[in-house]
Amino acid sequence: MKKYTSIGLLIVALIFSGLAAVASIKYLEKREQDLISKLDQKNDTEVIVPSRDLVVGDVISTETVSVRAVPSTFLPSGALYPSDFDAIAGLSIKEPVFSGKPVLRSQLEGLSGVETFSELLQEGQRAITLPIDELQSNENMLVPGDYVDLLIKIKHEASDKTGDKETVSVNSLLHRVLILATGPITIADPSYYYSTTQMEGQGYGTITIGVNSKEVPKILAASEMGELIYLMRNPEDKSKGRFNEVGDAWGVGWGEGNTRKIRVFSAESTSNGLMVDEFRSIGEDNKNNWGNPIDPGRLYKKYNKDFLKKILENEKNSVEVGQL
């Protein structure tokens, strides 16, 4: 009898041990869930969500959207925050958005869907930031998304040797360049659409543009040689400005692949009745003209060989001729 009693007690003990183990596991699991829940609450991020299901054409307003805390772990890319509301108020929905789910910038009409600044650049483009003052920026009225023509103004000092007076030349660098950013505000930033941000005295001292990579050396060289000028233009205007091109006026290439040497004869460099030649650089886009790199404001016309004899006969020191 004692034998069976001992076995019964052992079984009862095992049962209670099992129940205790199960209870402990359940307690630990519940404790774990509570800790995770508290941790998620601490990592919640407030985002803008629709107060109701929104359809195409609905407008963002205090009546159509509200704020909800969402775990940062599950925050979708492109979500908008309460600080963005002033920037997006009044914008239209361009695709259905369901109630309670975060509103994404890609779902709003007129708002860029890109997340990083580099996504604004097209293939082959590079971003370059240039200094600008209030006068050049039209009193800070240039904003991201505007188009400008980029010109270069160079002052040429007077020369006692040649008798030339001080002159100023203005030439075109690039046409219809898109402004990607003014200061830290970009066309990918919702605050760009909130124009009063800059109108309330928050100016900027730089603009960032996206240009073809081969144009970068030209811009950097021009910024060292003179003053850059920015001319605002209508975004719908795709015509080319009537300005002298840098290549035409200077005759110098910008990069190894864009330059070649030409043989130039000058009446000023005659020696004992013979014309002395020299070599100068010419850009590929110059078909009938080239410029003197030392005197960027002067153009040289291309003539044929028969004209050389006339130059020698006339001995007009003001005429330069050349041949390829």
C-alpha positions as CSV (number, residue, x, y, z in Angstrom):
1,M,0.0,0.0,0.0
2,K,2.8,2.3,0.9
3,K,4.3,1.6,-2.5
4,Y,1.2,2.9,-4.3
5,T,1.0,5.9,-2.0
6,S,4.5,6.9,-2.9
7,I,3.8,6.6,-6.7
8,G,0.7,8.7,-6.3
9,L,2.5,11.4,-4.5
10,L,5.2,11.4,-7.2
11,I,2.6,11.8,-9.9
12,V,0.9,14.6,-8.1
13,A,4.3,16.3,-7.6
14,L,5.0,16.0,-11.3
15,I,1.6,17.4,-12.2
16,F,2.1,20.4,-9.9
17,S,5.6,21.0,-11.2
18,G,4.3,20.9,-14.8
19,L,1.5,23.4,-13.9
20,A,4.1,25.6,-12.2
21,A,6.3,25.5,-15.3
22,V,3.5,26.4,-17.6
23,A,2.4,29.2,-15.4
24,S,5.9,30.6,-15.3
25,I,6.2,30.4,-19.1
26,K,2.9,32.2,-19.5
27,Y,3.9,34.8,-17.0
28,L,7.2,35.4,-18.7
29,E,5.5,35.6,-22.1
30,K,3.0,38.2,-20.8
31,R,5.8,40.1,-19.2
32,E,7.7,40.1,-22.5
33,Q,4.7,41.4,-24.4
34,D,4.2,44.2,-21.8
35,L,7.8,45.3,-22.1
36,I,7.7,45.2,-25.9
37,S,4.4,47.2,-25.9
38,K,6.0,49.8,-23.6
39,L,9.1,50.0,-25.7
40,D,7.0,50.4,-28.9
41,Q,5.1,53.3,-27.2
42,K,8.4,55.0,-26.4
43,N,9.5,54.6,-30.1
44,D,6.2,55.8,-31.6
45,T,6.3,58.6,-34.1
46,E,3.5,60.9,-34.9
47,V,2.5,61.1,-38.5
48,I,-0.3,62.5,-40.6
49,V,-3.1,60.0,-41.4
50,P,-6.5,60.5,-43.1
51,S,-9.5,61.0,-40.7
52,R,-11.6,59.0,-43.3
53,D,-11.0,57.3,-46.6
54,L,-9.8,59.9,-49.1
55,V,-10.4,59.7,-52.9
56,V,-8.7,61.4,-55.8
57,G,-9.3,65.1,-55.7
58,D,-9.8,65.4,-51.9
59,V,-7.8,68.3,-50.3
60,I,-5.6,68.1,-47.3
61,S,-7.1,70.1,-44.4
62,T,-7.8,69.8,-40.7
63,E,-11.1,68.2,-41.6
64,T,-9.6,65.4,-43.8
65,V,-6.4,64.4,-41.8
66,S,-5.3,64.0,-38.2
67,V,-2.3,62.9,-36.3
68,R,-1.6,59.3,-35.1
69,A,1.3,57.7,-33.3
70,V,2.8,54.9,-35.3
71,P,5.6,52.5,-34.2
72,S,8.8,53.7,-35.8
73,T,9.6,50.1,-36.8
74,F,6.6,50.1,-39.1
75,L,6.9,53.7,-40.4
76,P,6.6,53.6,-44.2
77,S,9.0,55.5,-46.4
78,G,7.7,58.9,-47.5
79,A,5.5,59.5,-44.4
80,L,4.5,63.1,-43.6
81,Y,4.9,64.5,-40.1
82,P,2.8,67.2,-38.2
83,S,5.5,69.7,-38.9
84,D,4.8,69.2,-42.6
85,F,1.1,70.1,-42.4
86,D,1.5,73.8,-43.3
87,A,3.5,72.8,-46.4
88,I,0.9,70.3,-47.6
89,A,-2.4,72.0,-46.6
90,G,-4.4,72.6,-49.7
91,L,-2.7,70.0,-51.9
92,S,-4.9,67.4,-53.6
93,I,-4.8,63.6,-53.2
94,K,-3.8,61.9,-56.5
95,E,-4.6,58.3,-55.4
96,P,-6.9,56.8,-52.8
97,V,-5.7,56.8,-49.2
98,F,-7.4,54.7,-46.5
99,S,-8.3,55.9,-43.1
100,G,-5.7,55.5,-40.4
101,K,-2.8,54.7,-42.7
102,P,0.0,57.3,-43.0
103,V,-0.3,59.8,-45.9
104,L,2.7,59.5,-48.2
105,R,4.3,62.4,-50.1
106,S,4.0,60.4,-53.3
107,Q,0.2,60.4,-52.9
108,L,-0.1,64.2,-53.0
109,E,-0.4,66.2,-56.2
110,G,2.5,68.6,-56.8
111,L,4.7,67.1,-54.2
112,S,7.9,65.2,-55.0
113,G,8.0,61.6,-54.1
114,V,11.8,61.4,-53.7
115,E,13.3,60.7,-50.3
116,T,16.9,61.8,-50.8
117,F,18.4,64.8,-52.6
118,S,20.4,62.6,-54.9
119,E,17.2,61.2,-56.4
120,L,16.5,64.6,-57.9
121,L,19.5,64.2,-60.3
122,Q,19.0,62.7,-63.7
123,E,21.5,60.1,-65.1
124,G,24.7,61.8,-66.0
125,Q,24.0,64.9,-63.8
126,R,26.0,66.2,-60.9
127,A,24.9,68.7,-58.2
128,I,26.9,71.8,-57.8
129,T,26.3,74.5,-55.2
130,L,27.1,78.1,-56.0
131,P,27.2,81.3,-54.0
132,I,24.5,83.9,-54.5
133,D,23.5,87.2,-52.9
134,E,20.2,89.0,-52.5
135,L,20.6,91.0,-55.7
136,Q,21.4,88.0,-57.8
137,S,18.5,86.0,-56.3
138,N,16.0,88.7,-57.0
139,E,15.8,89.5,-53.2
140,N,15.5,85.8,-52.4
141,M,12.6,85.3,-54.7
142,L,14.3,82.5,-56.5
143,V,12.9,79.3,-55.2
144,P,13.5,75.6,-55.8
145,G,11.9,74.6,-59.1
146,D,12.7,77.9,-60.9
147,Y,14.7,78.0,-64.1
148,V,17.6,80.4,-64.7
149,D,20.1,81.3,-67.4
150,L,23.6,81.2,-66.1
151,L,26.0,83.9,-67.4
152,I,29.5,85.0,-66.7
153,K,30.7,88.6,-66.4
154,I,34.4,89.3,-66.8
155,K,36.2,92.6,-66.4
156,H,39.2,93.1,-68.7
157,E,41.8,95.5,-67.4
158,A,43.2,98.4,-69.4
159,S,46.5,97.8,-71.2
160,D,49.1,100.6,-71.5
161,K,51.0,98.4,-74.0
162,T,48.1,98.0,-76.5
163,G,46.2,101.1,-75.5
164,D,43.1,99.1,-74.8
165,K,40.6,100.5,-72.3
166,E,39.0,98.6,-69.5
167,T,36.1,96.6,-70.8
168,V,33.4,94.2,-69.5
169,S,32.2,91.1,-71.4
170,V,29.1,89.1,-70.5
171,N,28.7,85.6,-72.0
172,S,26.3,82.7,-71.6
173,L,27.4,79.6,-69.7
174,L,24.2,77.5,-69.6
175,H,20.5,77.9,-70.6
176,R,17.4,77.0,-68.6
177,V,19.1,75.4,-65.6
178,L,16.8,74.0,-62.9
179,I,17.3,75.1,-59.3
180,L,17.2,72.1,-57.1
181,A,17.7,73.9,-53.8
182,T,18.0,77.3,-52.3
183,G,20.1,77.0,-49.1
184,P,18.9,73.8,-47.4
185,I,15.4,73.9,-48.9
186,T,15.0,71.5,-51.9
187,I,12.2,70.6,-54.2
188,A,12.0,67.3,-52.4
189,D,11.3,69.1,-49.1
190,P,7.6,69.8,-48.3
191,S,8.6,73.1,-46.7
192,Y,9.5,74.3,-50.2
193,Y,5.8,74.6,-51.0
194,Y,5.3,76.7,-47.9
195,S,6.6,79.9,-49.5
196,T,6.3,82.0,-46.3
197,T,9.2,80.1,-44.9
198,Q,11.6,82.2,-47.0
199,M,9.4,85.3,-47.2
200,E,9.6,85.7,-43.4
201,G,13.2,86.9,-43.7
202,Q,14.9,83.5,-43.8
203,G,17.2,84.1,-46.8
204,Y,19.9,82.0,-48.3
205,G,23.4,82.4,-49.6
206,T,23.7,79.5,-52.0
207,I,21.7,77.7,-54.7
208,T,22.2,74.2,-55.9
209,I,21.7,73.2,-59.6
210,G,21.9,69.9,-61.4
211,V,24.0,70.0,-64.6
212,N,25.7,67.5,-66.9
213,S,29.0,66.3,-65.5
214,K,30.9,67.7,-68.4
215,E,29.6,71.2,-67.6
216,V,31.1,71.2,-64.1
217,P,34.6,72.2,-65.1
218,K,33.2,75.1,-67.2
219,I,31.2,76.5,-64.3
220,L,34.0,76.1,-61.8
221,A,36.5,77.8,-64.1
222,A,34.1,80.6,-64.9
223,S,33.4,81.3,-61.2
224,E,37.1,81.8,-60.7
225,M,37.5,84.1,-63.8
226,G,34.6,86.4,-63.1
227,E,31.1,87.0,-61.6
228,L,28.3,84.5,-62.2
229,I,24.9,86.0,-63.1
230,Y,21.6,84.3,-62.7
231,L,18.7,85.4,-64.9
232,M,15.3,84.1,-63.8
233,R,13.1,82.9,-66.7
234,N,9.5,81.6,-67.2
235,P,9.4,77.8,-66.6
236,E,7.3,77.4,-69.8
237,D,9.9,79.4,-71.9
238,K,12.2,76.9,-73.6
239,S,13.8,79.3,-76.0
240,K,17.5,80.0,-76.0
241,G,18.7,83.3,-74.7
242,R,20.4,85.7,-77.1
243,F,23.7,85.9,-75.4
244,N,27.2,85.3,-76.7
245,E,28.3,81.7,-75.9
246,V,31.4,81.2,-73.8
247,G,32.8,78.9,-76.4
248,D,32.3,81.5,-79.2
249,A,33.8,84.3,-77.2
250,W,36.8,82.6,-75.6
251,G,37.6,79.9,-78.1
252,V,38.9,77.7,-75.3
253,G,37.6,74.2,-74.6
254,W,36.6,72.8,-71.3
255,G,38.2,69.4,-71.0
256,E,40.6,67.3,-73.1
257,G,37.9,66.0,-75.5
258,N,36.6,69.5,-76.4
259,T,39.8,71.3,-77.5
260,R,42.1,71.3,-80.4
261,K,44.9,73.5,-81.6
262,I,44.7,75.8,-84.6
263,R,47.5,77.7,-86.4
264,V,47.0,81.4,-86.3
265,F,48.8,84.1,-88.4
266,S,48.8,87.7,-87.2
267,A,49.9,90.8,-89.0
268,E,51.1,92.1,-85.7
269,S,53.6,89.2,-85.5
270,T,55.4,89.8,-88.9
271,S,59.1,89.5,-88.9
272,N,61.2,90.7,-91.8
273,G,58.2,90.7,-94.1
274,L,57.2,87.2,-93.1
275,M,54.2,86.3,-91.0
276,V,54.9,84.3,-87.8
277,D,52.4,81.7,-86.8
278,E,51.3,80.6,-83.3
279,F,49.0,77.9,-82.0
280,R,45.8,78.6,-80.0
281,S,43.0,76.5,-78.6
282,I,39.6,76.2,-80.2
283,G,36.4,74.5,-79.0
284,E,34.6,71.9,-81.1
285,D,31.5,74.1,-81.4
286,N,33.5,76.9,-83.2
287,K,33.2,76.3,-86.9
288,N,34.2,79.7,-88.3
289,N,35.5,81.7,-85.3
290,W,38.1,81.3,-82.5
291,G,39.1,83.5,-79.7
292,N,42.4,84.7,-78.2
293,P,42.6,83.2,-74.7
294,I,44.6,86.2,-73.6
295,D,42.0,88.6,-74.9
296,P,38.6,86.9,-74.5
297,G,36.6,89.8,-75.8
298,R,38.1,89.6,-79.3
299,L,36.9,87.2,-82.1
300,Y,39.0,86.0,-84.9
301,K,37.5,85.2,-88.3
302,K,38.8,82.2,-90.3
303,Y,40.1,83.1,-93.8
304,N,41.6,81.2,-96.7
305,K,45.3,81.2,-97.7
306,D,44.8,83.7,-100.5
307,F,43.9,86.3,-97.9
308,L,47.3,86.1,-96.2
309,K,49.0,87.9,-99.2
310,K,46.5,90.7,-98.9
311,I,47.3,91.1,-95.3
312,L,51.0,91.4,-96.0
313,E,50.4,94.0,-98.7
314,N,48.0,96.1,-96.6
315,E,50.0,95.7,-93.4
316,K,46.9,96.3,-91.3
317,N,48.0,95.5,-87.8
318,S,44.4,95.3,-86.6
319,V,43.6,92.2,-88.7
320,E,44.3,88.7,-87.6
321,V,43.8,85.7,-89.8
322,G,44.3,82.0,-89.5
323,Q,43.9,78.6,-91.1
324,L,43.2,75.2,-89.6
